[in-house]
Amino acid sequence: MRADSRHGLSRPDRVRGGGDTTAAPRPGSRHGADPAELERLLEPVVRAAGMDLESVRVGSAGRRRLLRVVVDADGGVSLDGIALVSREVSARLDGAGAMGEAPYTLEVSSPGVDRPLTLPRHWRRAAGRLVRVPLAGRSDNGLSSPAPVAGDAGETGPAKEGQAGPVEGRVIAAGDSGVILEVDGEQREFGYAELGPGRVQVEFGPPGGGPGGQGTVPAGAATGERTGGRGDGH
C-alpha cells in the first residue's frame, strides 16, 4: 500500500521562537540527504500517528530524488492511514527544510512480503504466516531451545557457526524473547538469538494469514500532485 507525493522547488519559512529545534539533515550523501538523520526527524511524526517507522531510503527516479518511507502497525496500515502519514511526513520535511530545495518525490508505503523479519514486532505481525528462517544454536537432543534476545534492540541475531537451518514453519505466536513456529505439525519454540532474518513465504490458494495481513499484496495507492509539499491532496 503506497501513497506518492511530488514536491517542487520550495523555500520553507524558518521556525522562530519556541518551535521545534530539530536540525535538518545536512547534505552529504549522494542524494543530499542522510537517511539516518531523516529517520530521527520523522520517527516522532510516524509514532504520533500510531505506527512504527520501518525504514527511510533516499534514491532517485529519473532526475528527481525519491524518498521512500516504510511504516507499519499492529493490524496493518490502511490506505487512509498511509495518506495521513504522507501528509504529516511531508509537512515535517518541509518545515525543517530536510530535503533542501531540489524537487523530490515522497513515497510512503507499508512493508511487502520481501521485508525480512528481524524484530519481535515483525514476527508478531507475521502471526499465521508461513516463514522460512536460518537457524543456529541447537541443543544436544537436536531440538532448538529458547534463547534470550541479546541487548535492548531486540533484533534477531546473525547466523552462528554450526548453523543448522533453514527452518520453514507457520508463526503461531511471538513474544519479546522468542517465537513459536509450527514445523511439520509440531509447535516448536525458538529464541530470537537463534534465528537469522525470517522471510514470509508466498502462498497460493486460501490464505493462512493471521491478524494484520502482514506482507499482503498492496490493494491500491493514493497519489496526488503537490508543489512545495503544502497541498491538501493525497
Backbone bond lengths (Angstrom), bond angles and torsions (degrees), N, CA, C in turn:
res aa  C-N    CA-C-N  psi(-1)  N-CA   C-N-CA  omega(-1)  CA-C   N-CA-C  phi
1 M - - - 1.458 - - 1.514 107.96 -
2 R 1.327 116.85 131.90 1.454 118.88 -169.31 1.521 111.17 -144.86
3 A 1.320 115.97 147.36 1.461 122.04 170.85 1.512 107.85 -128.76
4 D 1.327 116.40 134.83 1.459 121.17 -178.57 1.522 109.73 -116.26
5 S 1.323 115.86 142.35 1.463 122.21 174.38 1.511 107.98 -134.11
6 R 1.317 116.84 135.15 1.471 120.74 179.33 1.518 109.05 -108.90
7 H 1.312 115.45 125.98 1.460 121.36 -173.94 1.516 110.59 -111.57
8 G 1.322 115.52 132.76 1.447 120.44 176.38 1.516 111.17 -95.19
9 L 1.323 116.16 -171.70 1.454 122.16 179.27 1.518 109.97 -63.11
10 S 1.326 116.10 131.93 1.461 118.93 -179.28 1.512 110.31 -146.47
11 R 1.324 116.43 153.80 1.457 123.13 174.79 1.522 107.43 -127.68
12 P 1.344 117.71 84.77 1.466 120.44 -175.63 1.521 111.40 -61.75
13 D 1.335 115.05 146.84 1.462 119.83 175.50 1.526 109.39 -67.36
14 R 1.312 116.97 145.55 1.448 121.49 176.97 1.531 109.73 -74.67
15 V 1.324 116.92 143.12 1.455 121.12 177.05 1.519 108.38 -79.51
16 R 1.313 117.11 128.95 1.451 120.99 -177.81 1.518 109.51 -114.60
17 G 1.311 113.88 164.01 1.453 120.15 175.21 1.512 111.89 69.86
18 G 1.357 116.10 -135.58 1.458 121.83 -173.35 1.502 113.69 -88.50
19 G 1.330 117.98 27.77 1.453 120.23 -180.00 1.508 112.02 -75.52
20 D 1.314 116.17 -176.50 1.455 123.15 179.08 1.517 109.70 -63.99
21 T 1.319 116.08 128.95 1.462 120.20 -176.78 1.516 112.22 -103.00
22 T 1.328 117.86 13.89 1.465 120.11 179.53 1.515 109.91 -60.70
23 A 1.310 116.44 126.46 1.461 120.29 -177.31 1.515 110.60 -74.37
24 A 1.303 115.46 141.77 1.460 119.94 176.78 1.515 109.36 -76.13
25 P 1.338 116.92 148.30 1.466 119.46 177.82 1.520 111.42 -60.37
26 R 1.318 116.87 140.52 1.448 120.98 176.94 1.516 110.06 -88.27
27 P 1.304 117.20 142.90 1.460 118.73 176.23 1.510 109.82 -57.82
28 G 1.318 115.88 139.91 1.451 118.88 -178.64 1.503 110.79 -173.40
29 S 1.332 116.16 -25.39 1.451 119.25 178.07 1.516 109.05 -90.44
30 R 1.305 114.46 177.31 1.458 119.85 -178.90 1.521 111.80 -57.70
31 H 1.329 116.60 -34.34 1.466 120.11 -176.24 1.526 112.01 -103.36
32 G 1.352 117.64 10.68 1.447 120.74 172.97 1.505 115.16 79.55
33 A 1.329 119.69 11.75 1.456 122.03 178.27 1.525 108.00 -146.98
34 D 1.330 116.32 136.29 1.457 122.05 -178.41 1.525 109.05 -91.90
35 P 1.344 119.16 116.75 1.465 121.17 -179.31 1.524 113.69 -56.66
36 A 1.352 117.41 -36.50 1.462 120.22 179.86 1.535 110.73 -64.69
37 E 1.329 116.51 -41.35 1.461 120.09 177.32 1.524 110.82 -67.22
38 L 1.318 116.69 -38.65 1.458 120.36 178.60 1.527 110.92 -64.87
39 E 1.332 117.14 -37.64 1.464 120.31 177.35 1.523 110.45 -61.16
40 R 1.328 117.01 -45.03 1.462 120.40 178.91 1.522 111.55 -63.33
41 L 1.306 116.68 -34.32 1.454 121.30 -179.66 1.530 111.70 -72.25
42 L 1.338 116.14 -40.26 1.462 120.49 -171.26 1.520 114.40 -93.59
43 E 1.342 117.91 -20.22 1.460 119.61 -176.00 1.526 112.85 -56.68
44 P 1.357 120.38 -44.18 1.467 119.45 178.14 1.527 112.95 -62.71
45 V 1.325 117.19 -33.56 1.465 121.02 179.68 1.527 110.23 -66.62
46 V 1.323 116.10 -45.60 1.469 120.65 -179.54 1.521 110.31 -67.83
47 R 1.329 116.92 -40.91 1.465 120.47 -179.97 1.525 110.87 -63.47
48 A 1.340 117.20 -37.75 1.459 121.14 179.20 1.524 111.64 -63.55
49 A 1.333 116.54 -24.92 1.466 121.26 178.23 1.531 111.63 -87.05
50 G 1.346 117.00 5.02 1.450 120.91 178.15 1.515 114.05 80.79
51 M 1.326 117.33 24.42 1.455 121.63 -178.30 1.522 110.42 -127.79
52 D 1.325 115.29 170.25 1.458 122.47 175.45 1.517 109.49 -107.68
53 L 1.322 115.89 137.72 1.465 120.84 174.76 1.522 107.72 -84.83
54 E 1.332 117.03 114.61 1.458 121.28 -176.29 1.523 112.39 -89.55
55 S 1.311 117.49 -41.01 1.465 118.91 -179.71 1.516 110.65 -163.96
56 V 1.330 114.30 156.50 1.469 122.81 174.17 1.527 106.94 -132.50
57 R 1.314 116.56 126.00 1.460 121.45 -179.34 1.523 109.58 -130.75
58 V 1.324 116.04 138.00 1.459 121.42 176.89 1.519 108.20 -114.04
59 G 1.316 116.06 123.57 1.460 121.06 179.49 1.514 109.81 -140.02
60 S 1.313 115.82 -148.25 1.455 120.00 179.74 1.516 110.18 -145.34
61 A 1.314 114.79 151.04 1.458 122.69 174.71 1.523 106.00 -132.42
62 G 1.331 115.88 95.15 1.457 119.05 -172.26 1.514 109.07 70.17
63 R 1.320 116.16 -129.25 1.462 120.30 178.82 1.519 112.50 -89.70
64 R 1.311 116.41 -6.80 1.460 120.41 -176.64 1.528 110.15 -97.47
65 R 1.324 115.96 139.52 1.457 119.62 174.87 1.523 109.97 -69.66
66 L 1.326 115.90 149.45 1.460 122.00 -179.57 1.520 108.76 -125.36
67 L 1.326 116.54 120.70 1.464 122.45 177.05 1.523 108.01 -106.89
68 R 1.327 116.14 114.00 1.460 121.87 -179.78 1.531 109.26 -103.30
69 V 1.323 116.03 123.84 1.458 122.90 178.92 1.527 107.83 -120.42
70 V 1.330 116.63 124.21 1.469 121.33 -179.37 1.522 108.87 -110.99
71 V 1.331 116.05 127.67 1.464 122.22 -179.22 1.525 109.39 -126.49
72 D 1.330 115.36 158.35 1.462 119.78 178.98 1.520 108.90 -151.72
73 A 1.340 116.59 167.57 1.460 121.29 179.32 1.520 108.68 -159.98
74 D 1.328 116.37 158.35 1.448 120.29 172.92 1.526 108.38 -61.26
75 G 1.316 116.68 133.11 1.457 120.33 -177.77 1.511 113.24 86.48
76 G 1.344 116.60 0.14 1.451 119.46 179.28 1.518 112.43 86.65
77 V 1.312 116.47 174.46 1.465 122.94 -178.18 1.524 108.59 -120.52
78 S 1.321 116.66 126.68 1.461 121.37 -179.63 1.518 110.67 -82.19
79 L 1.321 115.82 165.98 1.457 120.92 176.38 1.521 110.98 -62.02
80 D 1.337 116.71 -38.78 1.462 120.05 177.24 1.527 111.02 -64.81
81 G 1.343 116.34 -38.32 1.451 120.15 178.11 1.524 112.02 -64.62
82 I 1.335 115.59 -41.21 1.460 120.36 177.40 1.523 110.28 -61.82
83 A 1.331 116.53 -43.79 1.464 120.63 -179.56 1.530 111.13 -63.45
84 L 1.335 116.37 -40.37 1.465 120.61 178.96 1.522 111.09 -63.05
85 V 1.331 116.37 -48.88 1.463 119.95 -179.94 1.519 110.81 -62.96
86 S 1.331 116.87 -37.34 1.462 120.69 178.61 1.528 110.94 -59.05
87 R 1.327 117.03 -43.41 1.464 120.54 179.00 1.525 111.44 -65.90
88 E 1.350 116.26 -43.33 1.457 119.82 -177.99 1.534 111.22 -67.95
89 V 1.322 116.38 -41.46 1.456 120.42 178.26 1.528 110.34 -63.85
90 S 1.336 116.38 -43.01 1.461 121.03 179.09 1.524 111.26 -58.65
91 A 1.343 115.62 -45.08 1.458 120.15 -179.37 1.530 111.00 -64.66
92 R 1.330 115.93 -39.20 1.464 119.22 -179.61 1.536 111.11 -66.88
93 L 1.312 116.76 -42.32 1.460 120.89 179.18 1.519 111.16 -62.77
94 D 1.324 116.15 -45.03 1.460 119.60 -178.70 1.523 111.55 -68.53
95 G 1.340 116.35 -39.38 1.458 119.76 -179.82 1.516 112.84 -63.87
96 A 1.332 116.29 -33.19 1.465 120.76 -179.35 1.523 112.56 -92.68
97 G 1.326 117.24 -7.93 1.460 120.04 -175.98 1.512 112.18 63.52
98 A 1.336 115.85 30.35 1.466 121.07 -170.41 1.516 114.01 -66.92
99 M 1.318 117.29 -29.20 1.465 120.26 -176.52 1.524 112.52 -102.26
100 G 1.316 116.23 7.52 1.452 119.12 179.08 1.522 111.78 71.36
101 E 1.328 116.10 -156.81 1.463 120.99 -173.51 1.519 113.26 -104.00
102 A 1.299 118.26 -9.90 1.468 119.88 -179.23 1.517 109.81 -74.69
103 P 1.341 117.90 144.32 1.471 120.66 179.55 1.522 111.62 -60.58
104 Y 1.331 116.02 147.77 1.462 120.64 176.42 1.523 109.26 -152.92
105 T 1.322 114.85 162.17 1.454 121.85 176.41 1.519 108.74 -111.75
106 L 1.335 116.39 129.73 1.458 122.20 176.36 1.522 108.91 -99.11
107 E 1.319 116.18 125.48 1.461 122.03 177.99 1.524 108.66 -121.79
108 V 1.332 117.20 116.22 1.463 122.49 177.90 1.520 108.27 -109.59
109 S 1.319 116.84 129.07 1.466 120.03 -176.13 1.517 110.25 -146.32
110 S 1.329 115.18 168.16 1.459 121.98 172.38 1.519 108.57 -99.89
111 P 1.342 118.67 160.97 1.465 120.82 -175.90 1.532 112.18 -65.34
112 G 1.314 115.97 152.43 1.449 121.82 174.62 1.519 110.10 -104.69
113 V 1.315 116.81 -174.28 1.458 120.73 -177.16 1.524 112.44 -66.95
114 D 1.331 117.52 -17.62 1.460 119.48 -177.69 1.523 112.37 -84.75
115 R 1.337 118.17 -1.71 1.464 120.43 178.90 1.533 109.06 -69.61
116 P 1.344 119.47 123.03 1.461 120.82 178.10 1.523 111.20 -68.08
117 L 1.329 116.69 145.37 1.462 122.52 177.42 1.523 107.70 -90.18
118 T 1.319 117.47 105.41 1.462 121.91 -175.87 1.514 113.74 -124.66
119 L 1.326 117.80 -12.32 1.454 122.13 -178.51 1.526 109.91 -122.28
120 P 1.334 118.59 154.62 1.464 120.17 177.77 1.522 113.83 -52.69
121 R 1.333 117.07 -37.64 1.466 118.49 -179.23 1.526 111.29 -68.28
122 H 1.325 117.75 -30.60 1.461 120.04 176.31 1.530 110.51 -63.34
123 W 1.323 115.18 -45.68 1.463 119.78 179.70 1.528 111.22 -65.95
124 R 1.326 116.63 -39.65 1.465 120.26 179.50 1.529 110.53 -61.77
125 R 1.310 116.05 -40.42 1.460 119.92 -178.35 1.518 112.42 -77.94
126 A 1.318 116.98 -9.19 1.464 121.01 176.55 1.522 111.87 -95.45
127 A 1.340 117.66 11.93 1.466 120.82 -179.43 1.526 110.54 -54.32
128 G 1.340 115.41 130.58 1.458 120.78 -179.69 1.508 113.99 90.88
129 R 1.337 117.83 -10.56 1.459 121.06 -177.12 1.526 110.91 -93.27
130 L 1.318 115.34 150.76 1.459 122.25 174.48 1.526 108.28 -82.71
131 V 1.339 116.42 128.31 1.459 120.63 -177.42 1.524 110.12 -129.35
132 R 1.308 114.82 158.43 1.458 122.68 174.69 1.520 107.08 -126.78
133 V 1.347 116.88 130.81 1.455 119.82 -172.30 1.529 110.20 -146.20
134 P 1.338 118.42 136.96 1.465 120.68 173.49 1.517 109.82 -69.18
135 L 1.321 116.15 142.62 1.454 121.95 -173.58 1.521 110.53 -126.22
136 A 1.326 115.84 141.55 1.470 121.42 176.73 1.519 108.16 -143.11
137 G 1.363 116.61 165.94 1.459 121.06 174.94 1.496 112.93 72.61
138 R 1.313 118.64 73.84 1.454 122.60 -178.04 1.524 110.30 -105.44
139 S 1.323 116.37 150.57 1.450 121.60 -179.24 1.518 110.97 -82.17
140 D 1.340 117.37 173.90 1.460 122.40 -175.57 1.516 112.94 -62.04
141 N 1.342 117.35 -30.27 1.460 119.22 -177.32 1.523 112.92 -84.58
142 G 1.365 115.31 6.99 1.458 119.18 175.71 1.505 114.09 86.56
143 L 1.364 116.88 -5.65 1.457 120.27 179.05 1.510 108.84 -100.69
144 S 1.311 115.84 150.39 1.450 119.27 178.62 1.514 109.26 -73.25
145 S 1.308 116.31 149.15 1.456 121.13 178.47 1.508 109.23 -121.23
146 P 1.360 117.98 147.50 1.452 119.59 -178.38 1.515 111.43 -63.55
147 A 1.302 115.06 146.33 1.465 120.33 178.07 1.507 108.12 -137.70
148 P 1.344 118.35 144.96 1.462 120.81 -178.80 1.510 111.43 -70.31
149 V 1.323 114.37 156.12 1.461 120.06 175.85 1.515 108.48 -73.41
150 A 1.318 116.29 134.16 1.464 120.30 179.09 1.513 109.75 -83.00
151 G 1.341 116.16 125.54 1.461 120.24 176.69 1.509 112.28 79.45
152 D 1.332 115.18 -178.27 1.457 120.98 -177.30 1.502 113.09 -91.63
153 A 1.340 117.85 -15.56 1.461 120.07 -174.47 1.504 111.48 -70.32
154 G 1.345 118.16 -27.87 1.448 120.73 177.04 1.508 114.13 78.10
155 E 1.326 119.06 12.55 1.455 120.11 -179.11 1.515 109.76 -78.55
156 T 1.318 116.01 145.93 1.439 119.15 177.35 1.505 109.39 -68.20
157 G 1.317 115.08 145.01 1.447 120.00 -173.81 1.511 112.03 -76.40
158 P 1.332 116.83 162.16 1.458 121.15 178.36 1.515 110.30 -73.15
159 A 1.312 115.56 161.24 1.448 119.55 177.91 1.520 109.75 -62.33
160 K 1.344 116.02 138.37 1.448 121.31 -177.01 1.515 110.01 -103.82
161 E 1.366 114.88 175.11 1.440 119.81 176.57 1.527 108.67 -64.01
162 G 1.316 116.37 144.95 1.453 119.98 -178.50 1.517 112.49 77.96
163 Q 1.322 116.86 21.96 1.458 121.03 -178.89 1.522 110.69 -52.77
164 A 1.342 116.18 133.53 1.459 120.65 -174.40 1.512 112.26 -114.64
165 G 1.322 118.70 10.73 1.457 121.13 -174.43 1.514 111.01 -87.91
166 P 1.340 116.73 -167.79 1.463 124.56 -0.87 1.524 111.88 -85.22
167 V 1.319 114.92 163.97 1.462 122.19 176.44 1.516 107.70 -116.37
168 E 1.318 116.82 140.85 1.462 121.54 177.05 1.518 108.85 -120.26
169 G 1.318 116.49 128.85 1.457 120.96 -179.53 1.508 111.00 -165.44
170 R 1.326 115.34 173.37 1.460 120.77 -179.95 1.519 109.70 -98.43
171 V 1.336 116.62 136.75 1.459 121.65 -178.75 1.526 109.41 -74.21
172 I 1.329 115.60 117.75 1.469 121.06 178.70 1.520 110.25 -91.74
173 A 1.319 116.35 -46.29 1.466 121.25 179.85 1.516 108.29 -158.82
174 A 1.337 115.60 156.49 1.461 121.02 178.27 1.518 109.26 -141.79
175 G 1.332 115.98 136.26 1.454 121.19 179.31 1.504 110.99 -121.75
176 D 1.331 115.82 -159.95 1.462 120.51 -177.73 1.523 112.78 -73.77
177 S 1.342 117.10 -27.45 1.460 119.45 -173.84 1.517 114.23 -115.93
178 G 1.321 117.90 -11.67 1.451 118.41 -178.17 1.511 113.25 -170.83
179 V 1.333 114.92 179.55 1.457 121.79 -175.04 1.526 109.62 -134.35
180 I 1.326 116.90 148.54 1.455 122.46 175.21 1.522 108.11 -106.06
181 L 1.328 115.83 123.09 1.458 122.08 177.98 1.521 109.81 -114.03
182 E 1.309 115.50 142.69 1.456 120.39 171.30 1.522 107.34 -92.95
183 V 1.336 116.00 109.91 1.455 122.43 -177.08 1.524 108.63 -116.45
184 D 1.319 117.42 116.58 1.471 122.35 -179.42 1.520 111.74 52.99
185 G 1.335 116.36 41.93 1.458 121.56 176.80 1.513 114.72 81.58
186 E 1.321 117.94 1.24 1.461 122.35 -179.24 1.520 109.92 -117.08
187 Q 1.330 116.76 132.09 1.454 120.80 178.14 1.524 109.75 -83.03
188 R 1.313 116.24 125.61 1.456 121.88 -177.40 1.519 109.64 -130.53
189 E 1.311 115.98 141.49 1.464 122.03 -177.14 1.521 110.10 -103.69
190 F 1.329 115.48 134.63 1.462 122.07 179.53 1.521 108.86 -127.23
191 G 1.319 116.71 136.84 1.460 120.57 170.63 1.518 109.27 -78.99
192 Y 1.314 116.56 148.18 1.462 119.32 -178.38 1.529 112.17 -60.81
193 A 1.354 116.71 -29.83 1.456 119.42 -179.94 1.525 111.84 -66.16
194 E 1.337 116.93 -17.49 1.462 121.39 178.65 1.526 113.04 -84.37
195 L 1.308 115.92 -13.36 1.457 120.15 -167.92 1.517 112.76 -110.46
196 G 1.317 115.57 143.75 1.451 121.51 167.27 1.521 109.05 -88.01
197 P 1.324 117.92 -167.59 1.467 120.29 179.25 1.525 111.53 -65.73
198 G 1.329 116.52 124.15 1.462 120.69 177.38 1.517 111.21 -81.28
199 R 1.322 115.27 154.36 1.467 120.97 177.88 1.517 109.69 -129.46
200 V 1.335 115.83 125.75 1.458 120.29 175.31 1.521 109.08 -69.06
201 Q 1.322 116.50 133.50 1.456 121.97 -179.37 1.529 110.46 -93.71
202 V 1.312 115.95 137.01 1.461 120.49 178.39 1.514 108.41 -75.82
203 E 1.335 115.59 126.80 1.457 121.29 -179.88 1.525 109.17 -114.67
204 F 1.316 115.77 136.38 1.456 121.02 177.80 1.519 108.84 -102.00
205 G 1.327 115.46 145.61 1.463 119.54 -175.86 1.510 109.52 99.21
206 P 1.351 117.82 -163.09 1.464 121.51 -178.50 1.518 110.55 -57.64
207 P 1.335 118.29 127.91 1.459 120.67 -177.55 1.505 111.60 -67.96
208 G 1.347 114.99 145.93 1.455 120.00 174.44 1.503 110.80 -105.51
209 G 1.336 115.39 16.38 1.452 120.22 -172.82 1.499 113.24 -68.21
210 G 1.319 114.82 153.59 1.449 122.13 178.59 1.511 110.69 -100.18
211 P 1.345 116.30 -159.42 1.447 120.74 -177.44 1.516 111.75 -60.58
212 G 1.303 115.25 143.16 1.455 120.14 172.81 1.502 114.10 95.86
213 G 1.328 117.60 -20.21 1.454 118.95 177.61 1.499 112.90 61.09
214 Q 1.342 118.21 35.69 1.458 121.28 -178.29 1.514 111.34 -53.70
215 G 1.321 114.23 128.68 1.447 118.84 173.49 1.507 114.94 80.64
216 T 1.334 119.49 9.56 1.449 120.31 -179.87 1.508 110.39 -70.16
217 V 1.321 116.45 156.19 1.455 121.25 179.82 1.522 108.92 -67.38
218 P 1.334 119.96 134.55 1.455 122.26 -178.81 1.519 112.11 -53.53
219 A 1.327 114.99 136.15 1.457 119.88 -177.85 1.514 112.28 -88.41
220 G 1.320 118.15 -16.85 1.454 119.71 -178.19 1.506 110.27 174.01
221 A 1.297 116.92 -175.09 1.455 120.75 -179.24 1.507 109.08 -148.71
222 A 1.321 115.50 150.13 1.465 121.16 174.91 1.510 107.70 -109.15
223 T 1.314 117.49 128.85 1.455 121.09 -178.86 1.505 109.93 -130.23
224 G 1.310 115.41 157.53 1.452 119.21 178.01 1.515 110.79 -172.49
225 E 1.309 117.23 149.97 1.457 122.15 179.09 1.527 108.94 -89.94
226 R 1.344 115.44 135.82 1.467 120.06 175.16 1.518 108.44 -139.00
227 T 1.303 116.48 141.60 1.459 121.50 175.94 1.505 108.43 -104.65
228 G 1.319 115.83 119.53 1.451 119.68 -179.25 1.502 113.50 71.72
229 G 1.332 117.75 10.96 1.451 121.50 175.82 1.495 114.22 71.05
230 R 1.320 119.32 22.45 1.453 120.52 -174.97 1.530 113.02 -119.62
231 G 1.319 117.24 13.56 1.445 118.86 178.11 1.506 110.99 -81.01
232 D 1.321 117.27 170.82 1.453 121.60 -179.48 1.506 112.60 -102.11
233 G 1.325 118.86 -5.84 1.449 119.78 -178.71 1.494 111.73 -72.89
234 H 1.357 117.44 161.94 1.461 121.43 176.65 1.508 109.65 -150.16
